């Protein structure tokens, strides 16, 4: 069991080795029949990604069960609560205990949570694309403040950071079963996380930043997953100015990104990228809005 107290969350170094080491614990090996096109079959050991239920208790009330790989549970829980609006900073966290073997996180926060049982009703969030929770509404976007960051990035830097991200995930190379997410500045990957759910990986990044007092105002979130409205709203709530993916963006994500002054970049691959919104932060010769 691991315990984290709010006042004792100190920076342990970006791109922490623990984040890399945990990848070796996220897979299992099974014997599978490989059917060839010529009708022959052979047995081969296949690496599969682990999927585990993890239940979060807030102020001794069962809040939600997340289906995830089961690592970095402190970051996952803190990031989930921050992205859902339960907490604003690490000072809101009085105590955080994780039990990876039991799949339980207990977190004590300053806010009153007596309303949770009726409002949340012990929901399970799958490892798939949608959350399906009561807390994802259009009002989330309306409550988010526009992101006022002056960070700028060159298109070549975006592609280079995506290349860095691809090289980091041993789990993906073994299983092709996880989404990769990283926090970066224009020149370096600062923090890397992966999980079966892209929302989980983003929550881990947010949670690490919250627990270690790391500002996101001049950072870039790089992911392999689709850029959806849910991911966009998470970024807006914590003030992330730039999101980039090797995948595409949804129409609602682009609309929200434009309204919230977030730079949204998709299809980062083969030395190219597509800037959907916030092009004034991308040094590619385009004029700033209103110019």
Helices and strands as residue ranges (DSSP letters): E 2-5, G 6-8, H 17-21, G 22-25, E 27-35, E 41-49, E 52-58, E 61-68, H 73-83, G 90-92, E 93-99, E 104-109, H 116-120, E 123-125, H 138-143, H 155-168, H 170-175, E 179-184, E 189-195, H 198-211, E 220-223, H 229-238, E 242-245, H 251-259, E 263-269, E 272-277, G 279-281
